[in-house]
Amino acid sequence: MTRLYLPCDAAAVALGADQVMRVLEREAAARGLTLDVIRTGTRGAVWLEPLLEVETPEGRIGYGPVTTADVVGLLDTGMLTGGDHPKRIGRPEDHPWFARQTRLTFARCGIVDPASVEDYRAHGGYAGLDRALAAEGPVIIDEVKLSGLRGRGGAGFPTGIKWNTVALAQADRKYIVCNADEGDSGTFADRMLMEGDPLSLIEGMTIAAVAVGATKGFIYTRSEYPHAIRALNRAIAAAQRAGYLGADIQGSGHAFDIEVRMGAGAYICGEETSLLDSLEGKRGMVRAKPPLPAIQGLFGKPTVVNNVLSLASVPWIMANGAAAYAALGMGRSLGTLPVQLAGNVARGGLIELPFGVSLREIVEDWGQGTRTGRPFRAVQVGGPLGAYFPDAMLDTPLDYEAFAKAGGLLGHGGVTVFDDSVDLAAQARFAFEFCAHESCGKCTPCRIGAVRGVEVMDRITAGVDLDRNFAVLDDLCELMTDASLCAMGGLTPVPVRSALTHFPEDFDRARHLPAAAE
Amino acid sequence: MTISRPSPLSELLQGVAPWDEETARQILATHGGLEGPLLPILHALQEAFGHVPRAAVPLIAEHLNLSRAEVLGVVSFYQDFREAPPGRHVLKLCRAEACQSMGAVALAADVLGRLELDWGGTTADGALTVEAAFCLGLCACAPAALLDGEPLARLTPPLLAQVTDALAAEAVA
């Protein structure tokens, strides 16, 4: 029996993986072949999806992107034994797009059966938890601190310090909350990991629970991610059956269980305090800090709130040691960053690399230009609250501090590429429009400022009273930056100001329009 | 590329039952043991009835010892919760930046114009509701949408027209 691997990741499905599966089954039946098709997550090369792989003595051989029309030809030319075909890419791990990556957090994603604890263990899974269970809480926390791991959700706060605060807090109940409310456009790493290797997240949360003494975990994710929710629930059930979640984890005496909760279409719930309010069954309103969630979090109890990737990095750190992780990266950004290359790009997908690689390498070497074939004009890094950068800034290294210095933010590692058809004044207007749409409404600078921002942008693009309106825009950006309660209002000026700074010609069009056009 | 029809599972999820207090009470009862049960309850009600019926609000309030205003405040805060049932199919079309970089603005204008809808509107034949989404995590194969929970990628105006035409034809048949 031949074993095949075909992703069931939402992006692969969107690109036709399920139709390929159906044709494959039909053709196999017609030829009297018995195939064992494992549905994996994606390895992250979205441009190669659906990527069909076949197990051969030389390893797994990939073919992609496979369409339904390719299936008959693939079977005819001996794909089942790794035969030649125009879509053959060889062993995926030898392909330059993958070979130049450093896969730690995503080492198993796209390779293992996401719902199988056995497969997970066979690929090194649960080695980190085994070590954590043999150690004391402070030892685990020290390891995470020494690794230099910083919150991958965007803020970059040291994970070990957060855990230490929760560990030291005295309470009858503590929580581990995974922030999987990945709402930033251009990012999909959390979704990909939850669909392709959900057990690494579950293991990371379990290690966190052992370290701080928590007994209950929640994964708060998005209603826009139905595939991830199904994959998580299957993996949680598998972990429970295998004794990796429940009242007595692997006979250690530690109790910990996880529940998946679905958001309801509110971007602001990616902000940790509004996420906690939402979990409690309230409107997702931002809380003033202090108190920190680590001291008074979910239901007023000490709570670790970490992003999916922060938690999913911990098993590797525990299994391989803090020093091995900290040996990668630059400055104070240590370890790896799963970069998500998105938008108008020929070869988009997830690229895990040590911090320090330049934006240009990502966009040009991995991305290979725009998908439309038109000239590159801008990238937005870090989601809707991130800066727009022109070509001249592509040499900025992927590093939290370098991006801050350049007036941007690394955020969750999303890189969205735009070709020369983009209008940066329209993008600036959209930043305000999005903020107005998604503001929780608690603080005035964000609630009112975003609406005023749309209005002032409309006046600017219409050419009304330009000098005065640019002054209003500047004032508004300063106010929102300084006086908003959270990053939603506080960072909305980042895309606006970067667009204005680096692409002023888009804002000044009205000044140069012929009078007849007015 | 061919567009798949929604799976039977997602069609079931879209099945809209008429208001029934007994069903609503059962939903409340099955969520009794949860910590912070309000969002799971609202999702379950919407799954059963296609929206969160106003008649359910006093039941929830009583069950969770909240005021009706508090419950309504939560329902109205979240984009997902509808006050009326949607069409037989729901298209969530992404409007966010990565999709914009691949023509999402023109795509949305085309489909909304053709169906004579605004965001959140339902076609006159009841076949389709078009809702705005801000990111579906399909940013490397933009522009993207979810049709009854099934992902669609690299959409173009003609490709999306093919999808909506098929849904309209199904309504006639």
Interface residues (C-beta under 8 A of the other chain):
Chain A: A10 A11 V13 A14 L15 G16 D18 Q19 V46 W47 E49 T67 T68 E182 G183 D184 S185 G186 T187 F188 D190 R191 M192 K216 R222 S223 E224 Y225 P226 H227 E259 R261 M262 G263 A264 G265 A266 Y267 S278 L279 E280 G281 K282 R283 G284 F299 Q340 L341 A342 G343 N344 V345 G348 G349 L350 R371 T372 Q380 P384 G414 T416 V417 F418 D419 V422 Q427 F430 F434 H437 E438
Chain B: M1 T2 S4 L34 E35 G36 P37 L38 L39 P40 L42 H43 L64 G73 V74 F77 Y78 Q79 D80 F81 K92 C94 A96 E97 A98 C99 Q100 S101 M102 A133 F134 C135 L136 G137 L138 C139 A140 C141 A142 A144 L146 G149 E150 P151 L152 A153 R154
